[in-house]
């Protein structure tokens, strides 16, 4: 049980480190890709009729570019979602100030964005669930492999351990006999307890109960 807990703790720590590494890498990619776009927003590049849709087009291009980067890890979707959520106010401001759009068109676009965000969130949850299931399978496989290796190692070392314990037992039996012959009853009784414990230990070595 203790071994299983230690292995579980190591695997949990590995998963946390893996998630942090993925999140840090993804955020660096996002900052590098999207920061210039939002700087253009600050400079007023999209503050003109039709500017909102130009902005959306560029954003979608950056999203596609981001998703094409390989080996981003388990936090790919979550990191992008959090970043875009933090910029939601900027996008909404562009939409509301675009004079080429009617109020009805703005309402439709708001609904579209909400629907798109909900769809992206559901997709992200599905991806996370799949990745969590995969990590659980990998964790179980890693644990079973470790148990197998440990069992094989103990089975290999068991004959030597038994031989060592038997030698110790033989020496203690000789010592007990000497004490009895010399009249050391108290010391002999103490040694008897040690011998009994050693015999019990030797018996436990027979069926190799690791867990």
C-alpha positions in Angstrom: 0.0 0.0 0.0 2.8 2.4 0.9 4.6 1.7 -2.4 1.4 2.3 -4.3 0.9 5.6 -2.5 4.5 6.7 -3.3 4.1 5.7 -6.9 0.8 7.6 -7.1 2.4 10.7 -5.5 5.2 10.6 -8.1 2.8 10.2 -11.0 0.6 13.0 -9.7 3.6 15.3 -9.4 4.7 14.3 -12.9 1.2 15.2 -14.3 1.2 18.6 -12.5 4.6 19.4 -13.9 3.5 18.3 -17.4 0.4 20.5 -17.2 2.4 23.5 -16.0 5.1 23.0 -18.8 2.3 22.8 -21.4 0.5 25.9 -20.0 3.7 27.9 -19.9 4.7 26.9 -23.5 1.2 27.5 -24.8 1.0 31.0 -23.2 4.4 31.9 -24.7 3.1 30.9 -28.1 -0.1 32.8 -27.6 1.6 36.0 -26.4 4.0 35.9 -29.4 1.2 35.4 -31.9 -1.7 37.5 -30.5 0.1 40.4 -28.8 0.8 42.3 -32.1 -2.9 42.0 -33.0 -4.1 43.6 -29.8 -1.4 46.2 -30.1 -2.9 47.1 -33.5 -6.3 47.4 -31.7 -4.8 49.9 -29.3 -3.3 51.9 -32.2 -6.8 52.2 -33.8 -6.1 50.0 -36.8 -9.5 48.4 -36.7 -11.4 51.5 -35.5 -13.1 52.1 -38.9 -16.2 50.8 -40.7 -15.7 47.0 -41.3 -12.8 46.9 -38.8 -14.5 44.4 -36.6 -14.7 41.7 -39.3 -11.1 42.4 -40.4 -10.1 41.9 -36.8 -12.1 38.6 -36.5 -10.5 37.4 -39.8 -7.0 38.0 -38.5 -7.8 36.4 -35.1 -9.1 33.2 -36.8 -6.0 33.1 -38.9 -3.9 33.3 -35.7 -6.0 30.6 -34.0 -5.4 28.3 -37.0 -1.7 29.0 -36.9 -1.6 28.3 -33.1 -3.4 25.0 -33.5 -1.0 23.9 -36.2 2.0 24.1 -33.8 2.8 20.5 -32.7 3.6 19.1 -29.2 1.8 21.8 -27.2 0.7 19.3 -24.6 -2.5 18.9 -22.5 -3.2 22.6 -21.9 -3.6 23.6 -25.5 -7.2 24.5 -25.6 -7.6 25.7 -22.0 -4.7 28.2 -22.2 -6.0 29.7 -25.4 -9.6 29.9 -24.0 -8.4 31.7 -20.9 -6.4 34.2 -22.9 -9.2 35.0 -25.3 -11.7 35.3 -22.4 -9.4 37.9 -20.9 -9.7 39.9 -24.2 -13.4 39.6 -24.5 -14.0 43.2 -23.6 -11.7 44.4 -26.4 -13.6 42.3 -29.0 -16.9 43.5 -27.8 -15.8 47.2 -27.9 -14.7 46.8 -31.5 -18.1 45.2 -32.4 -20.1 47.9 -30.7 -18.1 50.8 -32.3 -18.1 49.4 -35.8 -20.4 51.9 -37.6 -20.8 49.7 -40.7 -22.9 47.3 -38.6 -26.6 47.8 -37.8 -27.9 47.1 -34.3 -29.5 43.9 -35.5 -26.2 42.7 -37.1 -24.4 43.4 -33.8 -27.0 41.4 -31.9 -26.6 38.5 -34.3 -22.8 38.7 -33.9 -23.0 38.7 -30.1 -25.1 35.5 -30.3 -22.7 33.9 -32.7 -19.7 34.7 -30.4 -21.6 33.2 -27.4 -22.5 30.1 -29.4 -18.9 29.8 -30.7 -17.5 30.2 -27.1 -19.9 27.5 -25.8 -19.0 25.1 -28.6 -15.3 25.7 -27.9 -15.8 25.1 -24.2 -17.6 21.8 -24.9 -14.9 20.7 -27.3 -12.2 21.6 -24.8 -14.0 19.6 -22.0 -14.2 16.6 -24.4 -10.5 16.9 -25.2 -9.6 17.2 -21.5 -11.7 14.1 -20.7 -10.0 12.1 -23.4 -6.5 13.3 -22.2 -7.4 12.5 -18.6 -8.5 9.0 -19.5 -5.3 8.5 -21.5 -3.2 9.8 -18.5 -5.0 7.4 -16.2 -4.3 4.5 -18.6 -0.6 5.5 -18.8 -0.5 5.9 -15.0 -1.9 2.4 -14.4 0.5 0.9 -17.0 3.4 2.6 -15.4 2.4 1.4 -11.9 1.9 -2.2 -13.1 5.3 -2.1 -14.8 7.0 -0.8 -11.7 5.3 -3.6 -9.6 6.4 -6.2 -12.1 10.0 -5.0 -12.0 10.0 -4.8 -8.2 8.5 -8.3 -8.0 11.1 -9.7 -10.3 13.9 -8.0 -8.4 12.6 -9.4 -5.0 12.2 -12.9 -6.5 15.7 -12.8 -7.8 17.1 -11.6 -4.4 14.9 -13.8 -2.3 17.2 -16.9 -2.3 20.2 -14.8 -1.1 18.1 -13.1 1.6 16.8 -16.5 2.8 20.4 -17.9 2.9 21.6 -14.9 4.9 18.8 -15.2 7.4 19.4 -18.9 7.8 23.0 -18.3 8.5 22.1 -15.7 11.2 19.5 -18.2 12.6 22.1 -21.0 12.8 24.5 -18.6 14.7 21.8 -17.6 17.1 20.9 -21.2 17.8 24.5 -22.0 18.6 24.7 -19.0 20.9 21.5 -20.0 22.7 22.9 -23.5 23.2 26.1 -22.1 24.6 24.2 -19.8 27.0 22.1 -22.7 28.3 25.1 -24.9 28.8 26.8 -22.1 30.8 23.6 -21.5 32.9 22.6 -18.1 31.5 18.9 -18.7 31.6 17.7 -15.1 31.3 20.0 -14.3 28.4 18.9 -17.6 26.7 15.2 -16.6 27.0 16.0 -13.2 25.4 17.8 -14.9 22.6 14.9 -17.3 22.2 12.6 -14.3 21.4 15.0 -13.1 18.7 15.2 -16.6 17.2 11.3 -16.9 17.2 11.1 -13.5 15.4 13.7 -14.6 12.9 11.9 -17.9 12.2 8.7 -16.0 11.6 10.5 -13.7 9.2 12.0 -16.6 7.3 8.5 -18.1 7.0 7.2 -14.9 5.5 9.9 -15.1 2.8 8.3 -18.3 1.5 5.2 -16.8 -0.2 6.6 -13.6 -1.6 3.9 -11.2 -0.4 5.0 -7.8 -1.6 1.7 -6.0 -1.1 
